[in-house]
């Protein structure tokens, strides 16, 4: 769920760049700028001169340059067909969930050409009072979910988190307030015995295996807010849960994919800790949830996988944009955009991801918004937003181009102003040449409206310049170029 963010400057993590904080979708941000030699003179011999940047910016620049051969500048592989599982997060099971909303959610997903829906099935709601004591109302909900999925041809990703009171490792003071009829802080603590969780996952796999696209083990164990996996030693505790769940599921449903990770951090720190804790071999794919710089984040975590000998596919099971502009500037820590831009952004991300072989799913958060957030492709009242039609088109034609980069140049006093727009979700690079020689470049991100505006250093002058701009995901082959 979308209350998350990133911290810190760009850094090298397994040959990729870590996204900046949520503000990265605010005004365009520079991650490195460089100017080579002197303007209007022959190429310098490797000397770098800063133009209105700090030493910190130079260090960031050098780090980014080192990544170009294997990380940032790597162009995703092109494919002619796609196996991408496009889908949406729909209404979850909770203590007041209704099957009517569930029926509508699956039907709307099918109308969107979705291949999957992702549904939160909390262990604490399904088995609130003891091992093998399944709640009849909750069971009716999941049975209806499976029936709807079978009827429409949509598969289900079941996300299973939340420890019941009877199994929770919460401290006594927290556990004393745990109530099997409503959610509480104790549900966020991992189970005392992970095998109890594994047994419940095996139950779901046995009962619903043919209707499931995957079972996702827990939610966002690296999330700092303590809402999903509370307590110390998170990598070790989560690894224990995953190592218990995987063999239990495979014993009853060998072909059912098991998803580990459910990560919100793309810098790889938590994933590397999970590798050290022994998770390899206990999942068929890694689930990730990226809202900021989505494409850069996917690429970053994939590079961390490869650096650690892991080539399992990535399942992007949460991403999205909130259409709360201009009423709000941010919502759930995410920058607000307009309804029209939400439509453009969602379609663009799906089409970008459809072109890489290592991404298995693109599951939008979410189907329907509410009075408190605007991430849905349906409004809180259930009406279609522009993103509904855009997403339906993207799911139906995922290999259409995700958009294009634009560039305009004009003189602004003693300098040249370069401005334009681009598809969302990744870092951008601007290059300036004089006489065919690279004189200046800038690495930056777009603002929340997918625009950029960069004033070139006045030392370059205002004539005889060739400027090109490209998005790293699309690669330099799709750069746009203009001269002045």
N, C-alpha and C positions, 0 to 999 in steps of 0.2 A: 504494500500500500504506500502511497506516495509521500510520506513524511520522512524523507531522507535527503542526504546531501553528501558532498565531498569536501575535503579539506586539503589545503596546501597547494603549492605551485606545481606546474608540470614537472614530472620527474621521470627518469628512465626506469621502467619496470619490465624486465624481460623483453626489451626491444620495442617498447611502446611508450606512449605518453599518457599520464594520468590526467583526467579532466580537472578543471578548476572547480571552485564551489558553485553553488546554484546561481550566483551572479553571472556566470558565464553566458547566460541567456539575457543579460542586461546589455548595457552598451558594449560595443565591440572591444575585445581585450587583446592586447599584444602579449605574445609569449616570447618573442625575440625579434630584434631588428638588427640589421647589419648593413654597413656601407663599405664598399670595397674601393680602395684607392681614392683618387680625387676626381671630381666631376670633370668631364671634357678632356681627360688626359688618358694616355695609354694605361692598360691594366696594371694595378699594383702587384707587387710580388708577395702576395699572401698577407699583407698587412691589413688589420681590421681597425676601423675607426668608428667610434660610437657617435650616433646622432641623437642627442637629447634622450639618452637612456642612462640608466644607472648601472653600476657594476653588477648588481643582481640580475638585471635583464641580460647582460652579456653572458653571465654564467648559464642562464636558462637557454640562451641562444646556442651556446656551444654544446649543451646537452642534447638539444633538439637536432642539431646538425649531425651529431654522432648516430642518431637513429635512422637517418634517411635511407640507407641501403636496405635495412631489414625490418624497420618498424613503420614509422609514419608514412613514408612515401611508397610503401608496398601497395600496389594496386590489387584489389580483390579479384579473384579468378572469375572469368566470365563463363556462364553456363547457358545452354540453350533451353533447358527445362528446369523446373524448380520442384523440389520436394518440400518446400517451406510450408509448415503448418500454421496458416494464418488463423487467428482466433481472437477471442475477447474474454476478459474476466466478467463473470455474471454473478447474480445474486448468490451469496454464500449461505451455508447452513448456520443458523444461530438459534437462540432459544425462542425466537418468534417468527422464524421463516415460514413462508407459505408456499404451497406447491403451485398456486396460481401464478405467482411472480416467476417461479422457476419455469413453468410451461412457456410463458411469454418470452423469457430470456433465451431459451433454447431455440424457439421458433424465430425470434428476431436474428439470432446468430446465423441460423440457416439461411435466412433471407439476405444476409450480408455475404454469403458464399464462404463463411467461416468453416474451417475443417475441424476446429477444436473449440471447446469452451473450458475455461479454468474455474474451478469451484473450490472454495475453502470448506473442507469437511473436518471441523475440529474434533479431535479425539475426545476432548472433555465434554462435548455435547453428545457424541455418539455413545460413549461408554462412561457415563457420569458416576456410577455407583460401585463399580467393581469389574474385575476381569470377566469377560464373557457375558456381561449384563448390558446388552444393547438396548438403548432407549427406543421404544416402539415408534414414537413420533418422528424421531430423527431417522430411523430406518425407513419409514414411509417416504421421507424426503429423498433419501439417496436412491431408493428403489424407483421413485418417480423420475429422478434425474437420469438413471440408466435407461428407463423406458423411453423417455423423450429423446435421448441421444440415439437409441436404436431406431426410433421411428423417423428421425430426420437425417440420419447418416452422419451426424456430428459426433466426434469422439470427445471424451472428457479427460482433462487433466485434473486429478484430485490432489489438492494440496492438503496435507494432514499435519497439523501442529496442535499445540495447546494440551498440556498434561492435565488429566482429571485430578481432582483433589486426592483421591485414594492412592495415586501413583506419584504425586509431586514430591520433588526434593526441596521444596521451599523451606526456609527456616520456620521454626515452630510458631513464631509470632505472626508470620504471614499465613502459614497453613491454617492457623486457628480461625481465620476469617474466610476461608475457602467455602464456597457454597456450590453444590452440584447443580443448582438450578439457575445460576447466572455466572458470568465470567468474573474473574478476580485476578489479582496480581499473582497468586500462587500458580495459576495455569501457565504462566510464562516460564516457570522453572522446569528444567529437564526432568525426566522420570528418574526415580531412584534406581529402577532396574530397566534399562533400555529394552530388554527382551519383552517386557509388557507391551511396549510400543510396537515392536516387531510382530508380536502375535496379532495385534489389531490390524496392522498393515496387511498381514497375510489373510485375515478375514476379508478385508475389502478386495484384495486381489482375487481371492477364490470366488467371491460373490459377483463381482462386476468386471472381471478381467477382460471379457470380449468387448465391453463398451468403453474401455479406458484407452486413452492415448499414452498415459503415463501416470505413475504415482510420484508425487513430489514430496521429498522428505523434509518436513519442517519449513519454516519461513524465516529468512533473513537472520541467521544466527550471528552475523557480524554487525547487525544494526545496534547502534550505540544507545538507543532509547530504552533498552531493557523490556520492551513490550513483547518480544517474540522469544528470546532465549535469555533469561535472566541468570545472574550469578557469575561466579568466576570460572576461569579455565574454559572459556567458550569453545575454542577449537577442539580440545580434548573431549569435552562433553558432547559436542555435536558429532564428532567422529564416532563416538560410542553409539550414538543413536543410529547413524547411517550403517555402521558395521552390524548392528543387530537387525535392522530392517531389511537389508538387501538379501541375505540368504533366506530369510523367512518368506519374503515375497517370491523369490525364485523357486523355492521348494514347491509352490502351488501354481505359479504362473510363470514358467521359464521365459516366455517371450515378451512379457510385459516390461517396458522400459521403466527403470527406476532413476529418478533425478535427484542428484545431490546438490549441495552448494546453497542454492537460493540466495545468492550473494548480491549485496548492494554496492560493495566496494570494488572498483576496477583496477586498483593499483597492485593487486595480487598479494598484499601482505597477509590477509586472512587465508587466502587459498594456499599459500605456501605453508602456513601453519597447519592447515588441514592435511597437506601432503605429508608433513613430518609426523602427524598424528595417525597416519596409516589409512587414508581413505581410498587409495588407489585399488581398483578392482571391486569396489563396492557401489558402483553407480554406472549407468549406461549413458548418462549425459549430465552436464552441469547447467542448472538453472541460474539465470542472472536477471536482475531487475534494475534497469538503467533508464533514468528519466532525463539526465543532463548529458549533453554531448553523447548521445546514445551510440552512434556509430564508432566514435573514438573509444568509448568504453568497451564495446564488444571487441574491437580489435586489440585493445590493451590486454584484456583478460585472456584472450586467445594466445597472445604472445607469451604470457605467463604460463599457460598450459603447455605450450610447445617447449618452452625452456625447461619444463619439469617432466618431459616425456609423456604428456597426456594429450591424446588426440581425440577424445570423446567430443561429440557435438555439443554446441551451446544451445540452450533453449532460452530465448529471451521471453520470459513469461510475464513480465510487466514492463511496459513503457507507455508514455502518453503525454498529452499536452492539455492544460486546463484553459478553457475558453472564457476566462473571467475578466478579460480586458473589455472596456475601460473601467468596469465597476471596481476592480481591485488591481493592484500591481503584482501581487503574489498570492498564492494559495497553496497550502500544504507544502510550503518551502519551494514551490515551483513558480517560475515566472509566468504571469498571465499572458495569453495571446487572444486574438480575436477569434470568433467562430470560423470565419473564412480561413484564417491561417491555421487553425487546428486541423481543418480538413486537408489543407495542402501538406502540412507537416506529417500527419499520420500516413497518408498515401506515399509520400516520399520515402519515409523510413522503411515501410514494408517493401517498396520496390528496390531500395538499396540493399536490404538484407537478402532478398530473393536471389541475388547474384553472387553470393558466397556459399561455398559448399559446406562450410563448418557450422552454419547456423541452421538449426532444425525447426525453430518456431519463432513466430512474431505475434505475441499475444497482447493485445491492447488493453490498457487499463483506462476505461472500462466501458461496458455496454451503456449503462444508464447513470447519469449524474444524480445529484441530490441537492437539497437546499443549502448544504454546506460546502459543496465542491462541484466543479464543472468539468471533470475529466470525461464524462460520458459522451458517446456519440448520439445518445438520446438525452433530452432534457429531463429534469426531475419529474415533469408531468408526462413524459413518454413520447413527446413529439420528436420528429427527426430534426437533427441539426445538419448543417452542410457536410459535416464529417461522416455522416451515415452513408450518403451516396458516394463520397470520395473513397471511403474504406471499402465499400462493396466493389467499386471499380478496381481498386488495388488488389483485393483478394482474387478477383476474377481474372485480372491481367497483371500479375506480379512482375513480369519482365519488361513492362514499359519503362521508359527512362524516368528516373526519379525527379528530374528537373534539370535546370541548366544554370550556369554561372553567367552573370552579366557584369559589364564593366563600362564605365564612362569616365572620360578624362576632361578636366577643364582647368584653366589657369586661375589661380587664387592668389593674387598679389605676386610675390616673388617665388611662389611654389606652384606645384600641380596637385590638384585634388583628384584622387581616384575613388570612385564610389560605385556601388552596384548591389547585387543580391546574389543568393546562392541557395542550394538545397540545405536543409538543416542537419545538425547532428555531428559535425566533424570540424576539425581544424582546417584553416585556409592558409594558403601561401600566396604572397604577392612578390613578383620579381620585376626589377627595372634594369633594362639594358641600354647602353649607349654604344653604338657602333658594333653591336653583337656581343659586347662584354658585359657580364653581370656586375652592376654597380651597387645594388641595394636589394634587400629583401625584407619582408616582414611576415611573421607567423602570427595569426590572430584568429579570433572567433567572431561569429556574427552577433548582432544584437538580437533581441527577442523576436524581431520582425524579419529576421533573416537578411538584414542589410548590413553594409559596412561603408565606412567613409574614412579614408586615410590620406592625410596630407604628407606628400613626399618631402624629403629634406630639401631646403632651398639650395643647397650646394649642387644639386643635380641640374639646376636650371629649369627652364620651361619649354625647351624645344629639343628635338633630336632624341626623344625618349621613346622606348618601346616597353610597354607594361603588359604583363600577363598575370592572371589570377586563376587558381584552381583549388578545388576541394580535394583533400587527400583521398577520400573514399573513391571519387571518380577518377583520380589520377591525372598526371600532367597531360595525357593524351586528350583530355577534354577541357584543357585550359582555354580561357578566352583571352584574346590579345588585342591591344589597341595602341596607337601611337599618337604623339603630339609633337 
